[in-house]
Amino acid sequence: MRRMTEADRTRLRESLTGNLLLLLFGCGVLAFLVAADRVNWFSIRPATGTSIAMARSTEKPAEKPAHSFQEKRTTLAQHPRPETALHQ
């Protein structure tokens, strides 16, 4: 078996350190790209319907200005459309 000189050990240590740093950099870039694409992974949200209702019950309702016009929404069940086109 060949004896390693001090220069060979230094070269091997630098090579392994460089490869390890390159691997860590690649993992960091990969983690950044995944995190940038999956932003919703980092938001805390309730898991069940009950916990959603409890979380929403603690929220303070948004105050609307007195001069704002609140639009009333109507559904198709309230005002059904005729099946045929009629002239009105």
Secondary structure, 3 states (H helix, E strand, C coil): CCCCCHHHHHHHHHHHHHHHHHHHHHHHHHHHHHHHHCHHHHCCCCCCHHHHHHHHHCCCCCCCCCCCCCCCCCCCCCCCCCCCCCCC
